[in-house]
Amino acid sequence: ELATYIRQRGEDDCAKAWGVSRRAVASWRFGERYPRPEQAQAIVKETNGAVSMDDIYGAREKASL
């Protein structure tokens, strides 16, 4: 799951690696917002699949149930 990955790697490191603000990463971690599709694809690629599209958007699906 994206939140777990961010917590383990750290918000600052993720923000630098993904080219976004620390606040954006924090909002993704807490489920307040989700990355845009192109950002999500970049995250999947940068993490070598450790974070999948389901890890990113699956949380949104579960939250809406």
SVG drawing of the C-alpha trace seen along z (x, -y; Angstrom):
<svg xmlns="http://www.w3.org/2000/svg" viewBox="-20 -21 35 26">
<polyline fill="none" stroke="black" stroke-width="0.4" points="0.0,0.0 1.2,-3.5 0.8,-4.8 3.0,-2.0 5.7,-2.5 5.8,-6.3 5.9,-5.7 8.9,-3.2 10.8,-5.3 10.0,-8.7 8.0,-11.6 11.0,-13.8 12.7,-11.0 9.6,-10.1 8.9,-13.8 12.4,-14.2 12.3,-10.9 8.8,-11.6 9.4,-15.3 6.5,-16.6 6.1,-18.5 6.4,-16.9 2.8,-18.1 1.6,-16.2 3.2,-13.0 1.7,-13.5 -1.7,-14.0 -1.3,-10.8 -0.1,-9.0 -3.1,-10.0 -5.6,-9.4 -6.6,-13.0 -5.7,-13.0 -4.4,-10.6 -1.7,-11.0 -2.8,-12.0 -2.5,-9.0 0.8,-10.2 2.2,-10.7 1.0,-7.2 2.7,-5.6 5.9,-7.4 5.7,-6.1 5.2,-2.5 8.2,-2.9 10.5,-4.6 9.7,-1.9 10.3,0.9 6.8,2.2 7.0,2.2 4.0,-0.1 1.4,0.9 -1.5,-1.0 -3.8,1.1 -1.7,0.0 -2.4,-3.6 -6.0,-3.6 -7.2,-0.5 -7.2,-2.5 -9.5,-5.0 -11.9,-2.2 -11.9,-0.8 -12.5,-4.3 -15.6,-4.8 -17.3,-1.6"/>
</svg>
